[in-house]
Amino acid sequence: MLSQRFIQDFGLAVRQLREARNWSQEQLAAQSNLNRSYVGEIERGKVAPSLVTLHKLALALLISASELLIHAEHIHTLRQSQLQHLVAIAG
């Protein structure tokens, strides 16, 4: 379950970085040499990209692979914190 959440958070990170550049999924796919529908699946958290795909996306977004993962980890940490806060309130 936790792994699936991180995959979704990674997809959100890709989407946020793509949108920050005002790119469509088609533009990111072209820049990263990936299929547009695959980029969509990544952004929706439906697939776990390989290290090669991570590298392609990072190059296309003009950041390092580690920066892309850090962005995803930041999103993941924020969501976990929010979830813990909600559980404490409901508890």
PyMOL Python script that loads the backbone (N, CA, C, O; Angstrom):
from pymol import cmd

cmd.read_pdbstr("""\
ATOM      1  N   MET A   1       0.825  -1.200   0.000  1.00  0.00           N
ATOM      2  CA  MET A   1       0.000   0.000   0.000  1.00  0.00           C
ATOM      3  C   MET A   1       0.866   1.259   0.000  1.00  0.00           C
ATOM      4  O   MET A   1       0.615   2.199  -0.754  1.00  0.00           O
ATOM      5  N   LEU A   2       1.886   1.262   0.856  1.00  0.00           N
ATOM      6  CA  LEU A   2       2.774   2.410   0.928  1.00  0.00           C
ATOM      7  C   LEU A   2       3.509   2.613  -0.390  1.00  0.00           C
ATOM      8  O   LEU A   2       3.694   3.746  -0.832  1.00  0.00           O
ATOM      9  N   SER A   3       3.933   1.508  -1.023  1.00  0.00           N
ATOM     10  CA  SER A   3       4.622   1.607  -2.314  1.00  0.00           C
ATOM     11  C   SER A   3       3.709   2.215  -3.367  1.00  0.00           C
ATOM     12  O   SER A   3       4.141   3.062  -4.149  1.00  0.00           O
ATOM     13  N   GLN A   4       2.459   1.793  -3.393  1.00  0.00           N
ATOM     14  CA  GLN A   4       1.509   2.334  -4.366  1.00  0.00           C
ATOM     15  C   GLN A   4       1.305   3.827  -4.147  1.00  0.00           C
ATOM     16  O   GLN A   4       1.185   4.585  -5.110  1.00  0.00           O
ATOM     17  N   ARG A   5       1.267   4.247  -2.909  1.00  0.00           N
ATOM     18  CA  ARG A   5       1.120   5.683  -2.627  1.00  0.00           C
ATOM     19  C   ARG A   5       2.315   6.468  -3.156  1.00  0.00           C
ATOM     20  O   ARG A   5       2.151   7.562  -3.696  1.00  0.00           O
ATOM     21  N   PHE A   6       3.526   5.910  -3.003  1.00  0.00           N
ATOM     22  CA  PHE A   6       4.697   6.611  -3.509  1.00  0.00           C
ATOM     23  C   PHE A   6       4.670   6.677  -5.034  1.00  0.00           C
ATOM     24  O   PHE A   6       5.071   7.686  -5.615  1.00  0.00           O
ATOM     25  N   ILE A   7       4.210   5.631  -5.679  1.00  0.00           N
ATOM     26  CA  ILE A   7       4.084   5.643  -7.146  1.00  0.00           C
ATOM     27  C   ILE A   7       3.124   6.753  -7.565  1.00  0.00           C
ATOM     28  O   ILE A   7       3.380   7.464  -8.536  1.00  0.00           O
ATOM     29  N   GLN A   8       2.026   6.901  -6.836  1.00  0.00           N
ATOM     30  CA  GLN A   8       1.075   7.975  -7.136  1.00  0.00           C
ATOM     31  C   GLN A   8       1.705   9.340  -6.885  1.00  0.00           C
ATOM     32  O   GLN A   8       1.496  10.274  -7.660  1.00  0.00           O
ATOM     33  N   ASP A   9       2.466   9.459  -5.819  1.00  0.00           N
ATOM     34  CA  ASP A   9       3.125  10.726  -5.502  1.00  0.00           C
ATOM     35  C   ASP A   9       4.201  11.061  -6.533  1.00  0.00           C
ATOM     36  O   ASP A   9       4.398  12.228  -6.873  1.00  0.00           O
ATOM     37  N   PHE A  10       4.894  10.040  -7.028  1.00  0.00           N
ATOM     38  CA  PHE A  10       5.871  10.257  -8.092  1.00  0.00           C
ATOM     39  C   PHE A  10       5.158  10.794  -9.335  1.00  0.00           C
ATOM     40  O   PHE A  10       5.634  11.732  -9.975  1.00  0.00           O
ATOM     41  N   GLY A  11       4.028  10.201  -9.667  1.00  0.00           N
ATOM     42  CA  GLY A  11       3.256  10.674 -10.814  1.00  0.00           C
ATOM     43  C   GLY A  11       2.813  12.115 -10.655  1.00  0.00           C
ATOM     44  O   GLY A  11       2.848  12.894 -11.608  1.00  0.00           O
ATOM     45  N   LEU A  12       2.396  12.469  -9.444  1.00  0.00           N
ATOM     46  CA  LEU A  12       2.000  13.848  -9.173  1.00  0.00           C
ATOM     47  C   LEU A  12       3.194  14.785  -9.330  1.00  0.00           C
ATOM     48  O   LEU A  12       3.052  15.893  -9.847  1.00  0.00           O
ATOM     49  N   ALA A  13       4.361  14.348  -8.889  1.00  0.00           N
ATOM     50  CA  ALA A  13       5.569  15.159  -9.043  1.00  0.00           C
ATOM     51  C   ALA A  13       5.868  15.414 -10.517  1.00  0.00           C
ATOM     52  O   ALA A  13       6.189  16.538 -10.904  1.00  0.00           O
ATOM     53  N   VAL A  14       5.763  14.382 -11.329  1.00  0.00           N
ATOM     54  CA  VAL A  14       5.995  14.534 -12.770  1.00  0.00           C
ATOM     55  C   VAL A  14       4.993  15.527 -13.341  1.00  0.00           C
ATOM     56  O   VAL A  14       5.358  16.419 -14.108  1.00  0.00           O
ATOM     57  N   ARG A  15       3.736  15.370 -12.966  1.00  0.00           N
ATOM     58  CA  ARG A  15       2.697  16.268 -13.482  1.00  0.00           C
ATOM     59  C   ARG A  15       2.963  17.717 -13.071  1.00  0.00           C
ATOM     60  O   ARG A  15       2.881  18.623 -13.901  1.00  0.00           O
ATOM     61  N   GLN A  16       3.282  17.936 -11.791  1.00  0.00           N
ATOM     62  CA  GLN A  16       3.547  19.296 -11.319  1.00  0.00           C
ATOM     63  C   GLN A  16       4.710  19.932 -12.066  1.00  0.00           C
ATOM     64  O   GLN A  16       4.634  21.096 -12.460  1.00  0.00           O
ATOM     65  N   LEU A  17       5.775  19.183 -12.260  1.00  0.00           N
ATOM     66  CA  LEU A  17       6.941  19.711 -12.958  1.00  0.00           C
ATOM     67  C   LEU A  17       6.638  19.976 -14.429  1.00  0.00           C
ATOM     68  O   LEU A  17       7.115  20.957 -15.000  1.00  0.00           O
ATOM     69  N   ARG A  18       5.846  19.099 -15.038  1.00  0.00           N
ATOM     70  CA  ARG A  18       5.438  19.300 -16.435  1.00  0.00           C
ATOM     71  C   ARG A  18       4.579  20.555 -16.552  1.00  0.00           C
ATOM     72  O   ARG A  18       4.806  21.388 -17.430  1.00  0.00           O
ATOM     73  N   GLU A  19       3.609  20.688 -15.683  1.00  0.00           N
ATOM     74  CA  GLU A  19       2.708  21.843 -15.734  1.00  0.00           C
ATOM     75  C   GLU A  19       3.440  23.143 -15.411  1.00  0.00           C
ATOM     76  O   GLU A  19       3.074  24.198 -15.928  1.00  0.00           O
ATOM     77  N   ALA A  20       4.468  23.082 -14.564  1.00  0.00           N
ATOM     78  CA  ALA A  20       5.259  24.275 -14.252  1.00  0.00           C
ATOM     79  C   ALA A  20       5.969  24.803 -15.498  1.00  0.00           C
ATOM     80  O   ALA A  20       6.309  25.984 -15.576  1.00  0.00           O
ATOM     81  N   ARG A  21       6.186  23.924 -16.461  1.00  0.00           N
ATOM     82  CA  ARG A  21       6.810  24.311 -17.728  1.00  0.00           C
ATOM     83  C   ARG A  21       5.770  24.609 -18.816  1.00  0.00           C
ATOM     84  O   ARG A  21       6.113  24.881 -19.967  1.00  0.00           O
ATOM     85  N   ASN A  22       4.497  24.551 -18.424  1.00  0.00           N
ATOM     86  CA  ASN A  22       3.387  24.754 -19.370  1.00  0.00           C
ATOM     87  C   ASN A  22       3.457  23.801 -20.556  1.00  0.00           C
ATOM     88  O   ASN A  22       3.170  24.181 -21.691  1.00  0.00           O
ATOM     89  N   TRP A  23       3.843  22.559 -20.277  1.00  0.00           N
ATOM     90  CA  TRP A  23       3.913  21.529 -21.306  1.00  0.00           C
ATOM     91  C   TRP A  23       2.685  20.637 -21.228  1.00  0.00           C
ATOM     92  O   TRP A  23       2.133  20.402 -20.153  1.00  0.00           O
ATOM     93  N   SER A  24       2.275  20.154 -22.371  1.00  0.00           N
ATOM     94  CA  SER A  24       1.250  19.113 -22.423  1.00  0.00           C
ATOM     95  C   SER A  24       1.933  17.761 -22.194  1.00  0.00           C
ATOM     96  O   SER A  24       3.159  17.656 -22.231  1.00  0.00           O
ATOM     97  N   GLN A  25       1.131  16.751 -21.964  1.00  0.00           N
ATOM     98  CA  GLN A  25       1.699  15.410 -21.865  1.00  0.00           C
ATOM     99  C   GLN A  25       2.402  15.028 -23.165  1.00  0.00           C
ATOM    100  O   GLN A  25       3.423  14.342 -23.152  1.00  0.00           O
ATOM    101  N   GLU A  26       1.849  15.475 -24.274  1.00  0.00           N
ATOM    102  CA  GLU A  26       2.455  15.187 -25.574  1.00  0.00           C
ATOM    103  C   GLU A  26       3.851  15.793 -25.663  1.00  0.00           C
ATOM    104  O   GLU A  26       4.775  15.160 -26.174  1.00  0.00           O
ATOM    105  N   GLN A  27       4.002  17.011 -25.169  1.00  0.00           N
ATOM    106  CA  GLN A  27       5.316  17.663 -25.209  1.00  0.00           C
ATOM    107  C   GLN A  27       6.323  16.936 -24.327  1.00  0.00           C
ATOM    108  O   GLN A  27       7.464  16.720 -24.735  1.00  0.00           O
ATOM    109  N   LEU A  28       5.905  16.557 -23.114  1.00  0.00           N
ATOM    110  CA  LEU A  28       6.807  15.816 -22.236  1.00  0.00           C
ATOM    111  C   LEU A  28       7.167  14.473 -22.861  1.00  0.00           C
ATOM    112  O   LEU A  28       8.323  14.054 -22.818  1.00  0.00           O
ATOM    113  N   ALA A  29       6.189  13.807 -23.433  1.00  0.00           N
ATOM    114  CA  ALA A  29       6.451  12.516 -24.072  1.00  0.00           C
ATOM    115  C   ALA A  29       7.465  12.666 -25.199  1.00  0.00           C
ATOM    116  O   ALA A  29       8.382  11.853 -25.320  1.00  0.00           O
ATOM    117  N   ALA A  30       7.312  13.685 -26.015  1.00  0.00           N
ATOM    118  CA  ALA A  30       8.245  13.909 -27.120  1.00  0.00           C
ATOM    119  C   ALA A  30       9.642  14.219 -26.599  1.00  0.00           C
ATOM    120  O   ALA A  30      10.630  13.695 -27.113  1.00  0.00           O
ATOM    121  N   GLN A  31       9.728  15.070 -25.580  1.00  0.00           N
ATOM    122  CA  GLN A  31      11.023  15.456 -25.025  1.00  0.00           C
ATOM    123  C   GLN A  31      11.740  14.279 -24.350  1.00  0.00           C
ATOM    124  O   GLN A  31      12.970  14.221 -24.325  1.00  0.00           O
ATOM    125  N   SER A  32      10.961  13.353 -23.809  1.00  0.00           N
ATOM    126  CA  SER A  32      11.542  12.223 -23.082  1.00  0.00           C
ATOM    127  C   SER A  32      11.581  10.939 -23.909  1.00  0.00           C
ATOM    128  O   SER A  32      12.038   9.899 -23.433  1.00  0.00           O
ATOM    129  N   ASN A  33      11.102  11.018 -25.139  1.00  0.00           N
ATOM    130  CA  ASN A  33      11.068   9.849 -26.028  1.00  0.00           C
ATOM    131  C   ASN A  33      10.248   8.707 -25.424  1.00  0.00           C
ATOM    132  O   ASN A  33      10.646   7.543 -25.454  1.00  0.00           O
ATOM    133  N   LEU A  34       9.089   9.082 -24.873  1.00  0.00           N
ATOM    134  CA  LEU A  34       8.156   8.112 -24.303  1.00  0.00           C
ATOM    135  C   LEU A  34       6.810   8.265 -24.990  1.00  0.00           C
ATOM    136  O   LEU A  34       6.529   9.296 -25.601  1.00  0.00           O
ATOM    137  N   ASN A  35       5.987   7.246 -24.890  1.00  0.00           N
ATOM    138  CA  ASN A  35       4.640   7.286 -25.434  1.00  0.00           C
ATOM    139  C   ASN A  35       3.766   8.182 -24.565  1.00  0.00           C
ATOM    140  O   ASN A  35       3.856   8.124 -23.338  1.00  0.00           O
ATOM    141  N   ARG A  36       2.923   9.009 -25.176  1.00  0.00           N
ATOM    142  CA  ARG A  36       2.070   9.925 -24.427  1.00  0.00           C
ATOM    143  C   ARG A  36       1.160   9.197 -23.456  1.00  0.00           C
ATOM    144  O   ARG A  36       0.962   9.659 -22.332  1.00  0.00           O
ATOM    145  N   SER A  37       0.607   8.076 -23.866  1.00  0.00           N
ATOM    146  CA  SER A  37      -0.294   7.353 -22.963  1.00  0.00           C
ATOM    147  C   SER A  37       0.477   6.793 -21.760  1.00  0.00           C
ATOM    148  O   SER A  37      -0.073   6.686 -20.664  1.00  0.00           O
ATOM    149  N   TYR A  38       1.733   6.442 -21.966  1.00  0.00           N
ATOM    150  CA  TYR A  38       2.560   5.960 -20.855  1.00  0.00           C
ATOM    151  C   TYR A  38       2.846   7.097 -19.875  1.00  0.00           C
ATOM    152  O   TYR A  38       2.818   6.884 -18.663  1.00  0.00           O
ATOM    153  N   VAL A  39       3.116   8.287 -20.378  1.00  0.00           N
ATOM    154  CA  VAL A  39       3.314   9.456 -19.516  1.00  0.00           C
ATOM    155  C   VAL A  39       2.052   9.686 -18.686  1.00  0.00           C
ATOM    156  O   VAL A  39       2.136   9.975 -17.492  1.00  0.00           O
ATOM    157  N   GLY A  40       0.887   9.558 -19.316  1.00  0.00           N
ATOM    158  CA  GLY A  40      -0.378   9.706 -18.588  1.00  0.00           C
ATOM    159  C   GLY A  40      -0.535   8.667 -17.494  1.00  0.00           C
ATOM    160  O   GLY A  40      -1.003   8.983 -16.400  1.00  0.00           O
ATOM    161  N   GLU A  41      -0.147   7.424 -17.779  1.00  0.00           N
ATOM    162  CA  GLU A  41      -0.229   6.369 -16.770  1.00  0.00           C
ATOM    163  C   GLU A  41       0.715   6.660 -15.596  1.00  0.00           C
ATOM    164  O   GLU A  41       0.372   6.417 -14.439  1.00  0.00           O
ATOM    165  N   ILE A  42       1.896   7.178 -15.907  1.00  0.00           N
ATOM    166  CA  ILE A  42       2.841   7.546 -14.845  1.00  0.00           C
ATOM    167  C   ILE A  42       2.228   8.639 -13.980  1.00  0.00           C
ATOM    168  O   ILE A  42       2.230   8.542 -12.753  1.00  0.00           O
ATOM    169  N   GLU A  43       1.702   9.682 -14.622  1.00  0.00           N
ATOM    170  CA  GLU A  43       1.132  10.811 -13.866  1.00  0.00           C
ATOM    171  C   GLU A  43      -0.058  10.392 -13.009  1.00  0.00           C
ATOM    172  O   GLU A  43      -0.287  10.968 -11.946  1.00  0.00           O
ATOM    173  N   ARG A  44      -0.807   9.407 -13.457  1.00  0.00           N
ATOM    174  CA  ARG A  44      -1.963   8.929 -12.682  1.00  0.00           C
ATOM    175  C   ARG A  44      -1.570   7.885 -11.640  1.00  0.00           C
ATOM    176  O   ARG A  44      -2.422   7.405 -10.893  1.00  0.00           O
ATOM    177  N   GLY A  45      -0.287   7.532 -11.586  1.00  0.00           N
ATOM    178  CA  GLY A  45       0.180   6.553 -10.613  1.00  0.00           C
ATOM    179  C   GLY A  45      -0.245   5.144 -10.925  1.00  0.00           C
ATOM    180  O   GLY A  45      -0.346   4.314 -10.021  1.00  0.00           O
ATOM    181  N   LYS A  46      -0.498   4.852 -12.184  1.00  0.00           N
ATOM    182  CA  LYS A  46      -0.946   3.518 -12.590  1.00  0.00           C
ATOM    183  C   LYS A  46       0.212   2.572 -12.857  1.00  0.00           C
ATOM    184  O   LYS A  46       0.033   1.355 -12.824  1.00  0.00           O
ATOM    185  N   VAL A  47       1.407   3.115 -13.124  1.00  0.00           N
ATOM    186  CA  VAL A  47       2.579   2.292 -13.406  1.00  0.00           C
ATOM    187  C   VAL A  47       3.769   2.814 -12.614  1.00  0.00           C
ATOM    188  O   VAL A  47       3.842   3.998 -12.285  1.00  0.00           O
ATOM    189  N   ALA A  48       4.693   1.919 -12.315  1.00  0.00           N
ATOM    190  CA  ALA A  48       5.942   2.290 -11.649  1.00  0.00           C
ATOM    191  C   ALA A  48       7.020   2.348 -12.727  1.00  0.00           C
ATOM    192  O   ALA A  48       7.399   1.315 -13.279  1.00  0.00           O
ATOM    193  N   PRO A  49       7.515   3.540 -13.029  1.00  0.00           N
ATOM    194  CA  PRO A  49       8.500   3.657 -14.099  1.00  0.00           C
ATOM    195  C   PRO A  49       9.841   3.021 -13.724  1.00  0.00           C
ATOM    196  O   PRO A  49      10.210   2.951 -12.551  1.00  0.00           O
ATOM    197  N   SER A  50      10.545   2.569 -14.732  1.00  0.00           N
ATOM    198  CA  SER A  50      11.876   2.006 -14.522  1.00  0.00           C
ATOM    199  C   SER A  50      12.878   3.129 -14.264  1.00  0.00           C
ATOM    200  O   SER A  50      12.558   4.309 -14.411  1.00  0.00           O
ATOM    201  N   LEU A  51      14.074   2.751 -13.883  1.00  0.00           N
ATOM    202  CA  LEU A  51      15.134   3.742 -13.696  1.00  0.00           C
ATOM    203  C   LEU A  51      15.465   4.452 -15.000  1.00  0.00           C
ATOM    204  O   LEU A  51      15.787   5.640 -14.998  1.00  0.00           O
ATOM    205  N   VAL A  52      15.388   3.734 -16.109  1.00  0.00           N
ATOM    206  CA  VAL A  52      15.650   4.347 -17.414  1.00  0.00           C
ATOM    207  C   VAL A  52      14.593   5.407 -17.703  1.00  0.00           C
ATOM    208  O   VAL A  52      14.921   6.490 -18.189  1.00  0.00           O
ATOM    209  N   THR A  53      13.331   5.108 -17.409  1.00  0.00           N
ATOM    210  CA  THR A  53      12.253   6.071 -17.615  1.00  0.00           C
ATOM    211  C   THR A  53      12.410   7.267 -16.687  1.00  0.00           C
ATOM    212  O   THR A  53      12.209   8.407 -17.105  1.00  0.00           O
ATOM    213  N   LEU A  54      12.765   7.019 -15.440  1.00  0.00           N
ATOM    214  CA  LEU A  54      13.053   8.106 -14.495  1.00  0.00           C
ATOM    215  C   LEU A  54      14.112   9.034 -15.072  1.00  0.00           C
ATOM    216  O   LEU A  54      13.973  10.256 -15.026  1.00  0.00           O
ATOM    217  N   HIS A  55      15.161   8.448 -15.609  1.00  0.00           N
ATOM    218  CA  HIS A  55      16.250   9.238 -16.189  1.00  0.00           C
ATOM    219  C   HIS A  55      15.770  10.043 -17.395  1.00  0.00           C
ATOM    220  O   HIS A  55      16.123  11.214 -17.537  1.00  0.00           O
ATOM    221  N   LYS A  56      14.973   9.427 -18.261  1.00  0.00           N
ATOM    222  CA  LYS A  56      14.441  10.128 -19.439  1.00  0.00           C
ATOM    223  C   LYS A  56      13.565  11.304 -19.045  1.00  0.00           C
ATOM    224  O   LYS A  56      13.669  12.387 -19.620  1.00  0.00           O
ATOM    225  N   LEU A  57      12.701  11.086 -18.061  1.00  0.00           N
ATOM    226  CA  LEU A  57      11.820  12.162 -17.603  1.00  0.00           C
ATOM    227  C   LEU A  57      12.624  13.308 -16.998  1.00  0.00           C
ATOM    228  O   LEU A  57      12.359  14.477 -17.279  1.00  0.00           O
ATOM    229  N   ALA A  58      13.598  12.971 -16.172  1.00  0.00           N
ATOM    230  CA  ALA A  58      14.413  13.999 -15.530  1.00  0.00           C
ATOM    231  C   ALA A  58      15.173  14.819 -16.575  1.00  0.00           C
ATOM    232  O   ALA A  58      15.214  16.046 -16.489  1.00  0.00           O
ATOM    233  N   LEU A  59      15.768  14.154 -17.552  1.00  0.00           N
ATOM    234  CA  LEU A  59      16.482  14.879 -18.611  1.00  0.00           C
ATOM    235  C   LEU A  59      15.541  15.814 -19.354  1.00  0.00           C
ATOM    236  O   LEU A  59      15.886  16.961 -19.635  1.00  0.00           O
ATOM    237  N   ALA A  60      14.354  15.317 -19.670  1.00  0.00           N
ATOM    238  CA  ALA A  60      13.388  16.138 -20.392  1.00  0.00           C
ATOM    239  C   ALA A  60      12.971  17.351 -19.575  1.00  0.00           C
ATOM    240  O   ALA A  60      12.759  18.432 -20.125  1.00  0.00           O
ATOM    241  N   LEU A  61      12.854  17.174 -18.262  1.00  0.00           N
ATOM    242  CA  LEU A  61      12.432  18.257 -17.372  1.00  0.00           C
ATOM    243  C   LEU A  61      13.601  19.143 -16.932  1.00  0.00           C
ATOM    244  O   LEU A  61      13.424  20.085 -16.160  1.00  0.00           O
ATOM    245  N   LEU A  62      14.790  18.826 -17.434  1.00  0.00           N
ATOM    246  CA  LEU A  62      16.004  19.605 -17.164  1.00  0.00           C
ATOM    247  C   LEU A  62      16.381  19.624 -15.685  1.00  0.00           C
ATOM    248  O   LEU A  62      16.839  20.637 -15.156  1.00  0.00           O
ATOM    249  N   ILE A  63      16.176  18.478 -15.030  1.00  0.00           N
ATOM    250  CA  ILE A  63      16.585  18.301 -13.643  1.00  0.00           C
ATOM    251  C   ILE A  63      17.280  16.950 -13.538  1.00  0.00           C
ATOM    252  O   ILE A  63      17.233  16.144 -14.468  1.00  0.00           O
ATOM    253  N   SER A  64      17.917  16.712 -12.415  1.00  0.00           N
ATOM    254  CA  SER A  64      18.544  15.406 -12.211  1.00  0.00           C
ATOM    255  C   SER A  64      17.487  14.393 -11.756  1.00  0.00           C
ATOM    256  O   SER A  64      16.415  14.758 -11.273  1.00  0.00           O
ATOM    257  N   ALA A  65      17.818  13.131 -11.925  1.00  0.00           N
ATOM    258  CA  ALA A  65      16.914  12.079 -11.458  1.00  0.00           C
ATOM    259  C   ALA A  65      16.714  12.195  -9.947  1.00  0.00           C
ATOM    260  O   ALA A  65      15.615  11.967  -9.441  1.00  0.00           O
ATOM    261  N   SER A  66      17.777  12.548  -9.235  1.00  0.00           N
ATOM    262  CA  SER A  66      17.646  12.683  -7.777  1.00  0.00           C
ATOM    263  C   SER A  66      16.710  13.830  -7.417  1.00  0.00           C
ATOM    264  O   SER A  66      15.950  13.722  -6.454  1.00  0.00           O
ATOM    265  N   GLU A  67      16.751  14.924  -8.171  1.00  0.00           N
ATOM    266  CA  GLU A  67      15.840  16.047  -7.898  1.00  0.00           C
ATOM    267  C   GLU A  67      14.385  15.633  -8.125  1.00  0.00           C
ATOM    268  O   GLU A  67      13.497  16.033  -7.373  1.00  0.00           O
ATOM    269  N   LEU A  68      14.149  14.842  -9.154  1.00  0.00           N
ATOM    270  CA  LEU A  68      12.798  14.357  -9.426  1.00  0.00           C
ATOM    271  C   LEU A  68      12.322  13.469  -8.285  1.00  0.00           C
ATOM    272  O   LEU A  68      11.184  13.593  -7.833  1.00  0.00           O
ATOM    273  N   LEU A  69      13.182  12.582  -7.823  1.00  0.00           N
ATOM    274  CA  LEU A  69      12.812  11.726  -6.697  1.00  0.00           C
ATOM    275  C   LEU A  69      12.613  12.524  -5.413  1.00  0.00           C
ATOM    276  O   LEU A  69      11.718  12.218  -4.625  1.00  0.00           O
ATOM    277  N   ILE A  70      13.432  13.534  -5.201  1.00  0.00           N
ATOM    278  CA  ILE A  70      13.272  14.389  -4.011  1.00  0.00           C
ATOM    279  C   ILE A  70      11.925  15.105  -4.049  1.00  0.00           C
ATOM    280  O   ILE A  70      11.251  15.222  -3.026  1.00  0.00           O
ATOM    281  N   HIS A  71      11.537  15.581  -5.224  1.00  0.00           N
ATOM    282  CA  HIS A  71      10.232  16.243  -5.358  1.00  0.00           C
ATOM    283  C   HIS A  71       9.109  15.252  -5.018  1.00  0.00           C
ATOM    284  O   HIS A  71       8.161  15.599  -4.313  1.00  0.00           O
ATOM    285  N   ALA A  72       9.222  14.036  -5.519  1.00  0.00           N
ATOM    286  CA  ALA A  72       8.219  13.011  -5.225  1.00  0.00           C
ATOM    287  C   ALA A  72       8.214  12.678  -3.733  1.00  0.00           C
ATOM    288  O   ALA A  72       7.149  12.513  -3.139  1.00  0.00           O
ATOM    289  N   GLU A  73       9.379  12.581  -3.135  1.00  0.00           N
ATOM    290  CA  GLU A  73       9.478  12.279  -1.707  1.00  0.00           C
ATOM    291  C   GLU A  73       8.865  13.396  -0.869  1.00  0.00           C
ATOM    292  O   GLU A  73       8.227  13.130   0.149  1.00  0.00           O
ATOM    293  N   HIS A  74       9.055  14.631  -1.288  1.00  0.00           N
ATOM    294  CA  HIS A  74       8.464  15.772  -0.576  1.00  0.00           C
ATOM    295  C   HIS A  74       6.931  15.673  -0.603  1.00  0.00           C
ATOM    296  O   HIS A  74       6.277  15.862   0.422  1.00  0.00           O
ATOM    297  N   ILE A  75       6.376  15.381  -1.755  1.00  0.00           N
ATOM    298  CA  ILE A  75       4.926  15.203  -1.872  1.00  0.00           C
ATOM    299  C   ILE A  75       4.469  14.065  -0.972  1.00  0.00           C
ATOM    300  O   ILE A  75       3.467  14.180  -0.265  1.00  0.00           O
ATOM    301  N   HIS A  76       5.209  12.970  -1.005  1.00  0.00           N
ATOM    302  CA  HIS A  76       4.859  11.791  -0.218  1.00  0.00           C
ATOM    303  C   HIS A  76       4.873  12.110   1.281  1.00  0.00           C
ATOM    304  O   HIS A  76       3.967  11.713   2.015  1.00  0.00           O
ATOM    305  N   THR A  77       5.900  12.826   1.725  1.00  0.00           N
ATOM    306  CA  THR A  77       6.014  13.199   3.137  1.00  0.00           C
ATOM    307  C   THR A  77       4.865  14.101   3.565  1.00  0.00           C
ATOM    308  O   THR A  77       4.296  13.924   4.642  1.00  0.00           O
ATOM    309  N   LEU A  78       4.526  15.071   2.714  1.00  0.00           N
ATOM    310  CA  LEU A  78       3.403  15.960   3.031  1.00  0.00           C
ATOM    311  C   LEU A  78       2.100  15.177   3.156  1.00  0.00           C
ATOM    312  O   LEU A  78       1.326  15.397   4.087  1.00  0.00           O
ATOM    313  N   ARG A  79       1.861  14.269   2.222  1.00  0.00           N
ATOM    314  CA  ARG A  79       0.618  13.476   2.278  1.00  0.00           C
ATOM    315  C   ARG A  79       0.575  12.604   3.520  1.00  0.00           C
ATOM    316  O   ARG A  79      -0.473  12.486   4.155  1.00  0.00           O
ATOM    317  N   GLN A  80       1.696  11.991   3.877  1.00  0.00           N
ATOM    318  CA  GLN A  80       1.740  11.145   5.071  1.00  0.00           C
ATOM    319  C   GLN A  80       1.463  11.975   6.321  1.00  0.00           C
ATOM    320  O   GLN A  80       0.745  11.537   7.220  1.00  0.00           O
ATOM    321  N   SER A  81       2.034  13.172   6.372  1.00  0.00           N
ATOM    322  CA  SER A  81       1.816  14.060   7.490  1.00  0.00           C
ATOM    323  C   SER A  81       0.346  14.465   7.607  1.00  0.00           C
ATOM    324  O   SER A  81      -0.224  14.476   8.698  1.00  0.00           O
ATOM    325  N   GLN A  82      -0.246  14.794   6.477  1.00  0.00           N
ATOM    326  CA  GLN A  82      -1.668  15.170   6.469  1.00  0.00           C
ATOM    327  C   GLN A  82      -2.540  13.998   6.910  1.00  0.00           C
ATOM    328  O   GLN A  82      -3.501  14.183   7.657  1.00  0.00           O
ATOM    329  N   LEU A  83      -2.208  12.798   6.450  1.00  0.00           N
ATOM    330  CA  LEU A  83      -2.972  11.614   6.829  1.00  0.00           C
ATOM    331  C   LEU A  83      -2.867  11.364   8.336  1.00  0.00           C
ATOM    332  O   LEU A  83      -3.868  11.068   8.988  1.00  0.00           O
ATOM    333  N   GLN A  84      -1.672  11.480   8.880  1.00  0.00           N
ATOM    334  CA  GLN A  84      -1.484  11.291  10.320  1.00  0.00           C
ATOM    335  C   GLN A  84      -2.272  12.332  11.109  1.00  0.00           C
ATOM    336  O   GLN A  84      -2.851  12.024  12.151  1.00  0.00           O
ATOM    337  N   HIS A  85      -2.291  13.551  10.612  1.00  0.00           N
ATOM    338  CA  HIS A  85      -3.036  14.625  11.285  1.00  0.00           C
ATOM    339  C   HIS A  85      -4.541  14.310  11.276  1.00  0.00           C
ATOM    340  O   HIS A  85      -5.220  14.494  12.285  1.00  0.00           O
ATOM    341  N   LEU A  86      -5.047  13.845  10.153  1.00  0.00           N
ATOM    342  CA  LEU A  86      -6.463  13.508  10.067  1.00  0.00           C
ATOM    343  C   LEU A  86      -6.825  12.339  10.977  1.00  0.00           C
ATOM    344  O   LEU A  86      -7.892  12.334  11.592  1.00  0.00           O
ATOM    345  N   VAL A  87      -5.940  11.352  11.064  1.00  0.00           N
ATOM    346  CA  VAL A  87      -6.182  10.204  11.931  1.00  0.00           C
ATOM    347  C   VAL A  87      -6.192  10.661  13.386  1.00  0.00           C
ATOM    348  O   VAL A  87      -7.008  10.192  14.180  1.00  0.00           O
ATOM    349  N   ALA A  88      -5.295  11.566  13.734  1.00  0.00           N
ATOM    350  CA  ALA A  88      -5.255  12.079  15.114  1.00  0.00           C
ATOM    351  C   ALA A  88      -6.529  12.847  15.452  1.00  0.00           C
ATOM    352  O   ALA A  88      -7.045  12.735  16.564  1.00  0.00           O
ATOM    353  N   ILE A  89      -7.033  13.619  14.507  1.00  0.00           N
ATOM    354  CA  ILE A  89      -8.265  14.371  14.737  1.00  0.00           C
ATOM    355  C   ILE A  89      -9.446  13.433  14.903  1.00  0.00           C
ATOM    356  O   ILE A  89     -10.294  13.627  15.774  1.00  0.00           O
ATOM    357  N   ALA A  90      -9.492  12.399  14.043  1.00  0.00           N
ATOM    358  CA  ALA A  90     -10.612  11.449  14.078  1.00  0.00           C
ATOM    359  C   ALA A  90     -10.522  10.511  15.273  1.00  0.00           C
ATOM    360  O   ALA A  90     -11.534   9.984  15.736  1.00  0.00           O
ATOM    361  N   GLY A  91      -9.285  10.303  15.779  1.00  0.00           N
ATOM    362  CA  GLY A  91      -9.010   9.335  16.821  1.00  0.00           C
ATOM    363  C   GLY A  91      -9.707   9.545  18.090  1.00  0.00           C
ATOM    364  O   GLY A  91      -9.529   8.768  19.028  1.00  0.00           O
TER     365      GLY A  91
END
""", "prot")
cmd.dss("prot")
cmd.show_as("cartoon", "prot")
cmd.util.cbc("prot")
cmd.orient("prot")
